[in-house]
Amino acid sequence: MRAPFTALVATLALAACGSPDPDTDGDGKISMEEAQASMEANGAVKPQPGQYRASVELLDFEAPGAPPEAKQVLSSRMERTFEYCLTPEDAEKGFEEMARTSQSGDCSFEKFDADGNDIDAVMLCTDGGMGEMRMTMDGSGSETASEMTMTMEGNMAGQGRGTMTVRTSHERIGDCAS
């Protein structure tokens, strides 16, 4: 479930006015550190602590050699609604730090456009045995809610190149239970 969580994290992490060129070192990639610096420089939105309700929906899935029922099976395993508590300490760290810790491998942004609460970004992650995974993210977020559509392209569970599109939404529903 890391990919849907990453979509939430990226939505809210980037839901602030972005700098015109967050690639400050000019290497053609926007590192997590550059994204963090850009967000801090522009007064990035941080999440409010509290109880959140999240939902995950599989919109599309294609993988080489996958049987016709693969999307239905994956959908039944992925699609769900759940609640979680975001503590004040976690909220203070911001979503960028959560994005970093939720991803395995080395990730950087190919594209990083944030305008107000809207986000349009592309993240490229490389991981030991799986190769590259390219994630296109489009959505919006605020201090208390987010909605993100994310398409992942890459080596799907070692089966070859495929794509998966997921929509996530998160909404603050109150204070955390004590």
C-alpha positions in Angstrom: 0.0 0.0 0.0 3.0 2.3 -0.2 2.0 3.8 -3.6 -1.4 5.1 -2.6 0.0 6.5 0.6 2.7 8.2 -1.4 0.1 9.8 -3.5 -1.5 11.4 -0.4 1.9 12.5 0.8 2.9 14.0 -2.5 -0.4 15.7 -2.9 -0.2 17.5 0.4 3.6 17.9 0.5 3.4 19.9 -2.7 0.2 21.8 -2.1 1.9 25.1 -1.9 3.0 27.7 -4.3 6.1 26.3 -6.0 9.1 28.3 -7.0 9.5 29.0 -10.7 12.5 26.6 -10.8 12.8 24.3 -7.8 15.8 22.6 -9.5 18.3 24.8 -7.8 21.4 22.8 -8.7 20.5 22.7 -12.4 21.0 18.9 -12.7 17.6 18.3 -14.4 16.2 16.5 -11.4 14.3 17.9 -8.4 15.5 16.1 -5.3 13.4 15.6 -2.2 15.7 18.2 -0.5 15.1 20.7 -3.3 11.3 20.1 -3.1 11.5 20.6 0.7 13.5 23.9 0.2 11.0 25.1 -2.4 8.1 24.4 -0.1 9.7 26.0 2.9 10.6 29.1 0.8 7.0 29.4 -0.3 5.3 28.8 3.1 4.2 25.2 2.3 1.0 23.9 3.7 1.4 21.5 6.6 -1.3 19.1 7.6 -3.3 19.7 10.6 -3.0 17.1 13.3 -6.1 14.9 13.8 -8.1 11.9 12.8 -8.3 11.3 9.0 -10.4 9.1 6.8 -8.8 7.9 3.6 -10.0 6.0 0.6 -8.1 4.3 -2.1 -9.7 3.4 -5.5 -8.0 1.5 -8.3 -9.0 3.1 -11.6 -6.9 1.1 -14.1 -4.3 -1.7 -14.2 -2.4 -3.2 -17.1 0.5 -5.6 -17.0 2.0 -7.9 -19.5 0.5 -11.4 -19.4 -1.9 -10.5 -16.6 -5.2 -12.5 -16.8 -8.4 -10.5 -17.6 -9.5 -10.8 -13.9 -6.3 -9.3 -12.6 -7.7 -5.8 -12.3 -10.7 -7.1 -10.3 -8.5 -9.1 -8.0 -6.1 -6.2 -7.4 -9.1 -3.9 -6.9 -10.6 -6.1 -4.2 -7.2 -6.1 -2.4 -6.4 -2.4 -2.7 -9.7 -0.5 -2.6 -10.6 0.4 0.9 -11.5 3.1 3.4 -9.5 3.5 6.6 -8.8 6.0 9.4 -5.6 7.1 10.9 -4.3 9.6 13.4 -1.8 12.2 12.4 0.0 13.3 15.6 1.2 16.9 16.1 4.8 15.6 15.9 4.1 13.9 12.5 2.2 17.0 11.2 5.2 19.3 12.2 7.5 17.2 10.1 5.4 18.0 7.1 4.4 15.7 4.2 7.8 15.8 2.4 9.5 13.9 5.3 6.6 11.4 5.2 7.1 11.0 1.5 10.7 10.3 2.0 10.2 7.6 4.6 7.3 6.0 2.8 9.4 5.3 -0.4 12.0 2.7 -0.7 14.8 3.4 -3.2 16.1 6.7 -4.5 13.4 9.1 -5.6 13.5 12.5 -7.3 11.0 14.7 -9.2 11.2 15.1 -13.0 8.5 17.7 -12.8 7.3 19.8 -9.9 4.5 22.3 -10.6 2.5 23.5 -7.6 0.1 26.4 -7.9 -1.9 27.2 -4.8 -3.4 23.9 -3.7 -3.0 22.2 -7.0 -0.2 19.8 -7.9 1.1 18.4 -11.1 4.3 16.3 -10.6 6.3 13.4 -11.9 8.4 11.4 -9.5 11.0 8.8 -10.6 12.1 6.2 -8.1 14.7 3.5 -8.5 14.8 0.5 -6.3 17.2 -2.4 -6.0 15.6 -5.3 -7.9 12.6 -3.6 -9.4 14.1 -1.0 -11.6 12.5 2.4 -12.3 9.0 3.4 -11.3 7.7 6.6 -12.8 4.7 8.2 -10.9 2.6 10.9 -12.5 0.6 12.8 -9.9 -2.3 15.2 -10.4 -4.5 16.6 -7.6 -5.1 19.1 -4.9 -4.7 19.4 -1.2 -5.1 21.6 1.8 -4.4 21.5 5.5 -7.3 19.1 6.1 -8.0 17.2 2.8 -6.5 16.0 -0.4 -7.4 14.2 -3.6 -4.8 12.7 -5.9 -4.8 10.7 -9.0 -1.5 8.9 -9.6 -0.4 6.7 -12.5 2.6 4.4 -11.8 4.5 3.0 -14.8 7.3 0.5 -14.4 8.1 -3.1 -13.6 4.9 -4.4 -12.0 5.9 -6.9 -9.3 8.7 -8.2 -11.5 6.3 -9.2 -14.2 7.4 -6.6 -16.8 6.4 -3.1 -17.7 2.9 -2.1 -16.8 0.7 0.7 -15.5 -1.6 1.2 -12.5 -3.8 4.3 -11.9 -5.0 4.9 -8.4 -7.1 7.7 -6.8 -6.8 8.6 -3.1 -8.6 11.0 -1.0 -8.0 12.0 2.6 -10.2 14.1 4.9 -9.7 15.3 8.4 -12.7 14.2 10.4 -11.8 15.4 13.9 -9.4 15.1 16.7 -7.5 11.9 17.4 -8.9 9.7 20.1 -6.8 10.0 23.3 
